[in-house]
Amino acid sequence: MALILHLAFAGQWEAAQRAGSYRWSTRGKSLDDGAAFIHCSRPDKVAMVANSFYSDVTEPLCLLVIDTGLLVSALCDEDLDAVGISFPHLYGPLNLDAVVEVRPYEQAADGRYPEVSAQALS
């Protein structure tokens, strides 16, 4: 079972559970607003993403732990910015049954989001 992560606002995840699927691509963008895919990360990159793009967030975040074998939409590994780092991108809605765990994700006392190890997910 391969696991990837998606940074989500807790309120958006709760709304997705009521709606039947998750459609948020990234902060402030959804598939309904024209986003092409849902941004995901591997465990070793999620803190980098959170600290780069979510450092000023005050509302609760969570990590959606996704089993890639359960996904209905297409998953592609891509380096769209040509920086030598690829990320998993989900081209379509995230089916809720592919989310095998939801973890709160909070900043540490120093204001930075903590690293996540792949071993911690197993």
N, C-alpha and C positions, 0 to 999 in steps of 0.2 A: 504494500500500500504506500503510494507516494503522497506526501502531504505538502500542501502549499498554504499560504496565509493571505488573508485580505484584511486590511485595516478598515474598520467600520465605525461609524458613530453608533453608539448603543441604541439611540432612538430610531435610527434608520433600520437597524437589524430587527428591532421589535416590530416596526411597521411592515417589514418584509414578511415576517412570520404571519401576520394577519392577511397580507396580500397573496401569499402563496409562492412568491419568488423574490429574490434580491436582485436589484437592478442598478445599484450605485457603482459607478466606475471608480471614482476617486472623490476627493473633497470637492463638493459643489457641482459635480457632474454625474449625470445618470445616462443610462441607455435611452431613456425617454427624452432627454435633452439633446440627443445626437451623438453621444459618446459611442465610439465604435466597439469598445471592449471594457471589461472589468479588470482593473489593475490588480495583480497579485504579486506575492513575493515568496521567496524561499526564506526559511528561518534566519539564515545568516545575513540577509539584506533588509529585513523588516525594520530594524532600529535605524538604519541609515535613512530609509524612506520616511519614517516617523519623525526623526529629528530634522530632516530637510524640509518637510512639507506640513507637518502638524505641530510644530513646536509652540505655536501661539494658541492652540486649541484649549478651550476651557471646559467644553462638554465631554462627557465620558466616551472613551474609545474602547473598542474591544477587538480582539483578534478572532477572526473566523478561521478555524482550522478545517481545511477542505481536503477530502479524500479524492484525488484526481480520477481514480477508477470509478467513481460514482457520478461524475459530471455528465450532463446531458448535452450542454453546449460545447463547441470546439475549443480546445485549449492549445495555444501556440506559445512557444518559447521564442522571444524576440528581443533584439537589441535595436530598438527603433531610433535611438539617439546616436548610434554608432560610437559608443564610448567604451565598448568592450565588456559591458555588463548586460546580461540578458535577464528578462523577467517573464514570468508566465502571464499571459493575457487570455482572458476568457471571453470568447466572441459570442455573447448571448447572455441571457439571464442565468444566475446561479440558482440551481435547484436546491431547495432547502435540505433535502436528505443527503446531499453531498457534504454538508457542514456537520462534521463529526464531534466538534467541540467549539465552545465559545468561551474565550478567556478575557477577563478585564485586562486592559493594557494602560498602565498609568506611568506618568513621569516619575522618576526618582527624585530624591530631595534636591539634587543638583539641577533639576529641570530637564534632564535628558531622558529619553525613552531607553529602557534597558535592552540589551542584546537578548536574543532568543536562540537557544541551541536546538538543533534537530533532535538531540537525545531527550530533551525535555518534552518533546511532543509524542514520544513513543510510549 
